[in-house]
Amino acid sequence: MNRIELFCDGACKGNQEEENTGGYGALLLYGKHEKEISGGTVNTTNNIMEMTAMLEGLRAIKRVDIPVVVYGDSAYLLNGLKEKWYVAWRRNGWKTKAKTPVENRALWEELLEQVERFDSISYRKIKGHLSTESPTLEKWFEKYKEEEEDVSLEEFLRLLTNNARVDKLASEFALQLQDSRTSIGE
């Protein structure tokens, strides 16, 4: 399969609270090559971390001529890209239908700059936090095949496993930040 796969996820411990920590994780796969990327910050949001994961993953890709498939669990991010919400936002001066400023505009602009570098890029939404042992696995497998792409169960399990890897990268980074802030404040 001649494509680059980018799995991305973000996490925020204490999302919506004044003091919080966030982390992001990205996993790039191409043939036998793989690269993990992670990072984070304080006083952020889950959406910002989701977007940052994709942004950093795309920045790490040098070959823009190879098709890229992005996998993630953020409806905000993936719907914004798949349904091209940004077209109307740009046309309306970065305002929503309700005439309010688009949240995370600067990050959306950076992300779109990266997205537009590629000859071919597509997006697949995968159920977050779904264990390969889940009793609802079959339901989510059928939904994925119907809404995203027709894959075998074995392939779906591989996607879930990689999605869990980036979730762990993001969560662990957010927890490390939280722990370091706690120990500094003690």
C-alpha positions as CSV (number, residue, x, y, z in Angstrom):
1,M,0.0,0.0,0.0
2,N,1.7,3.2,-1.1
3,R,0.4,5.8,1.4
4,I,1.4,7.5,4.5
5,E,-0.9,6.9,7.5
6,L,-1.1,9.6,10.2
7,F,-2.9,8.7,13.5
8,C,-3.4,11.6,15.8
9,D,-5.0,12.3,19.1
10,G,-5.2,15.0,21.8
11,A,-5.9,14.9,25.5
12,C,-6.5,17.6,28.1
13,K,-6.5,16.8,31.8
14,G,-8.9,19.3,33.4
15,N,-10.4,20.4,30.1
16,Q,-12.5,23.6,30.6
17,E,-10.8,24.3,33.9
18,E,-8.6,27.4,34.4
19,E,-5.6,25.2,35.2
20,N,-5.0,22.2,33.1
21,T,-2.5,20.2,31.1
22,G,-2.7,18.9,27.6
23,G,-0.9,16.5,25.4
24,Y,-0.9,15.3,21.8
25,G,0.3,12.2,20.1
26,A,0.9,11.5,16.4
27,L,2.0,8.3,14.7
28,L,3.3,8.2,11.1
29,L,3.4,4.9,9.3
30,Y,4.9,4.4,5.8
31,G,5.8,0.9,4.7
32,K,8.2,-0.4,7.4
33,H,8.9,3.1,8.7
34,E,7.2,4.6,11.7
35,K,7.6,7.8,13.8
36,E,6.0,8.8,17.0
37,I,5.6,12.5,17.9
38,S,4.3,13.9,21.2
39,G,4.2,17.1,23.1
40,G,1.9,19.3,25.1
41,T,1.3,22.5,27.0
42,V,-0.5,23.9,29.9
43,N,-3.8,25.8,30.0
44,T,-5.1,24.5,26.7
45,T,-8.2,22.6,25.4
46,N,-8.8,19.2,24.0
47,N,-9.6,20.6,20.6
48,I,-6.3,22.5,20.5
49,M,-4.4,19.4,21.3
50,E,-6.3,17.4,18.7
51,M,-5.4,20.0,16.1
52,T,-1.8,20.2,17.2
53,A,-1.4,16.4,16.9
54,M,-2.5,16.6,13.3
55,L,-0.4,19.7,12.6
56,E,2.8,18.3,14.0
57,G,2.2,15.0,12.1
58,L,1.7,16.8,8.8
59,R,4.8,19.0,9.4
60,A,6.9,15.9,9.8
61,I,5.9,14.5,6.4
62,K,8.4,15.6,3.7
63,R,7.0,13.8,0.6
64,V,3.9,15.7,-0.5
65,D,3.4,13.5,-3.5
66,I,2.5,10.3,-1.5
67,P,-1.2,10.1,-0.5
68,V,-1.8,10.7,3.2
69,V,-4.7,9.2,5.2
70,V,-5.3,10.8,8.5
71,Y,-7.0,8.8,11.3
72,G,-8.5,10.5,14.4
73,D,-11.4,10.6,16.8
74,S,-12.1,14.3,16.9
75,A,-15.4,15.1,15.3
76,Y,-14.6,18.9,15.5
77,L,-11.4,18.5,13.6
78,L,-12.3,15.8,11.1
79,N,-15.7,17.2,10.3
80,G,-14.2,20.6,9.8
81,L,-11.8,19.1,7.2
82,K,-14.0,16.4,5.6
83,E,-17.0,18.8,5.2
84,K,-14.8,21.7,4.4
85,W,-16.2,24.1,7.0
86,Y,-13.1,26.2,6.4
87,V,-14.3,27.2,2.9
88,A,-17.3,29.2,4.4
89,W,-15.1,30.5,7.2
90,R,-12.6,31.9,4.8
91,R,-15.4,33.4,2.6
92,N,-17.0,35.0,5.7
93,G,-13.9,36.5,7.2
94,W,-13.4,33.6,9.6
95,K,-16.8,33.9,11.1
96,T,-19.2,31.0,11.7
97,K,-22.8,30.8,10.5
98,A,-23.8,32.6,13.7
99,K,-21.4,35.4,12.8
100,T,-19.1,34.7,15.7
101,P,-15.3,34.3,15.3
102,V,-14.1,30.8,14.5
103,E,-12.5,29.3,17.5
104,N,-8.8,28.4,17.1
105,R,-8.5,30.4,13.9
106,A,-4.7,30.7,13.9
107,L,-4.4,27.0,14.4
108,W,-6.9,26.2,11.7
109,E,-4.9,28.5,9.3
110,E,-1.7,26.7,10.2
111,L,-3.3,23.3,9.7
112,L,-4.8,24.3,6.4
113,E,-1.5,25.6,5.2
114,Q,0.0,22.1,5.9
115,V,-3.0,20.2,4.4
116,E,-2.8,22.2,1.2
117,R,0.8,21.1,0.6
118,F,-0.3,17.5,-0.2
119,D,-1.3,16.2,-3.6
120,S,-3.7,13.8,-1.9
121,I,-5.0,13.8,1.7
122,S,-8.1,12.1,3.1
123,Y,-9.5,11.7,6.6
124,R,-11.0,8.8,8.5
125,K,-12.9,9.1,11.8
126,I,-12.3,6.2,14.1
127,K,-14.1,5.6,17.4
128,G,-11.9,6.8,20.2
129,H,-11.1,4.8,23.3
130,L,-12.6,1.6,21.8
131,S,-10.9,-1.5,23.1
132,T,-10.2,-4.4,20.7
133,E,-12.0,-6.5,23.5
134,S,-15.1,-4.2,23.6
135,P,-18.5,-5.9,23.5
136,T,-19.6,-3.2,21.1
137,L,-16.7,-3.8,18.7
138,E,-18.8,-5.4,16.0
139,K,-21.2,-2.4,16.0
140,W,-18.4,0.1,15.6
141,F,-16.7,-2.1,13.0
142,E,-19.9,-2.1,10.9
143,K,-20.3,1.7,11.4
144,Y,-16.7,2.4,10.3
145,K,-17.1,0.2,7.2
146,E,-20.4,2.1,6.3
147,E,-19.2,5.6,7.0
148,E,-15.4,5.6,6.3
149,E,-14.0,2.7,4.3
150,D,-14.7,-1.0,3.7
151,V,-11.9,-2.9,5.6
152,S,-11.5,-6.3,7.1
153,L,-11.9,-6.9,10.8
154,E,-8.1,-7.5,11.0
155,E,-7.5,-4.1,9.4
156,F,-10.0,-2.4,11.7
157,L,-8.2,-4.0,14.7
158,R,-4.9,-2.6,13.4
159,L,-6.4,0.8,13.1
160,L,-7.8,0.7,16.7
161,T,-4.5,-0.5,18.0
162,N,-2.7,2.5,16.4
163,N,-5.4,4.8,17.6
164,A,-4.8,3.6,21.1
165,R,-1.1,4.2,20.7
166,V,-1.6,7.9,20.0
167,D,-4.2,8.2,22.7
168,K,-1.6,6.8,25.1
169,L,1.1,9.2,23.9
170,A,-1.2,12.2,24.3
171,S,-2.5,11.2,27.7
172,E,0.9,10.3,29.1
173,F,2.3,13.7,28.0
174,A,-0.6,15.5,29.7
175,L,-0.1,13.5,32.9
176,Q,3.7,14.2,32.9
177,L,3.0,17.9,32.6
178,Q,0.4,17.6,35.4
179,D,2.9,15.7,37.6
180,S,5.7,18.2,37.0
181,R,3.4,21.1,37.8
182,T,2.2,19.4,41.0
183,S,5.8,18.7,42.2
184,I,6.9,22.3,41.4
185,G,3.9,23.7,43.3
186,E,4.5,21.5,46.4
